[in-house]
Amino acid sequence: MDKDLTTPDGVLQYMRLAASEPDWNRRCDTVKKAYGNDYPSFWYQTMIQSGEANQILGSFGSSADLRISSFEEVFDASPNR
């Protein structure tokens, strides 16, 4: 299948083919590469706000919800210590 990443519908159809979270991530990278390493201007409305991303990711047990991770401080390099 030729991918049409020039339209919101083309991107949506391409992303709907994702079969796993790693596949979703690869497809996101492909879309971003087509737009100068950034998401297209219509990404939020087409994929996130519409619920499409959650529906697609949910089909293989994942979610488009933001995940916050924290990292343990290894050392304090501040000049006041």
C-alpha positions in Angstrom: 0.0 0.0 0.0 1.3 3.4 -0.9 1.1 5.8 2.0 -0.4 9.2 1.5 1.0 11.4 4.3 0.0 14.6 2.7 -3.6 14.7 4.1 -5.2 14.2 7.5 -7.1 11.2 6.1 -4.0 9.7 4.6 -2.1 10.0 7.9 -5.1 8.6 9.8 -5.4 5.6 7.5 -1.6 5.0 7.7 -1.7 5.1 11.5 -4.7 2.8 11.7 -2.5 0.0 10.3 -0.3 0.0 13.4 -0.2 -3.5 14.9 1.8 -2.8 18.1 3.2 0.0 20.2 6.6 -0.3 18.5 4.9 -0.2 15.1 2.9 2.8 16.2 6.2 4.5 17.2 7.8 3.7 13.9 4.8 5.1 12.0 4.9 8.3 14.1 8.6 8.7 13.2 7.7 8.2 9.5 4.9 10.9 9.7 7.2 13.3 11.5 10.0 12.7 9.0 7.6 13.6 6.2 7.0 16.9 8.0 10.5 18.0 8.8 10.9 16.0 12.0 7.7 17.4 13.6 4.1 16.3 13.7 1.9 17.9 11.0 -0.3 20.8 12.0 -3.4 18.6 11.9 -1.9 15.8 14.1 -3.5 16.9 17.4 -7.0 17.4 16.0 -6.9 14.3 13.7 -5.2 11.8 16.1 -5.4 13.1 19.7 -8.5 15.3 20.1 -10.6 12.9 17.9 -9.7 9.9 20.2 -8.2 8.0 17.2 -4.8 7.6 18.9 -6.4 6.1 22.0 -8.6 3.8 19.9 -5.7 2.6 17.8 -3.3 2.2 20.7 -6.0 0.6 22.8 -6.4 -2.1 20.3 -3.1 -3.5 21.4 -3.3 -2.6 25.1 -1.7 0.8 25.1 -2.8 4.4 25.5 -2.1 7.8 24.1 -2.3 9.3 27.6 0.7 11.2 28.7 3.1 9.3 30.9 5.3 11.2 33.4 8.6 9.6 34.4 11.0 10.8 37.0 14.6 10.2 37.3 16.5 9.8 40.5 19.0 12.6 41.0 22.4 11.2 40.6 24.4 14.1 41.9 23.9 17.8 42.6 26.1 19.9 40.4 24.8 23.3 41.6 27.4 25.8 42.6 25.9 26.3 46.0 26.8 22.9 47.3 
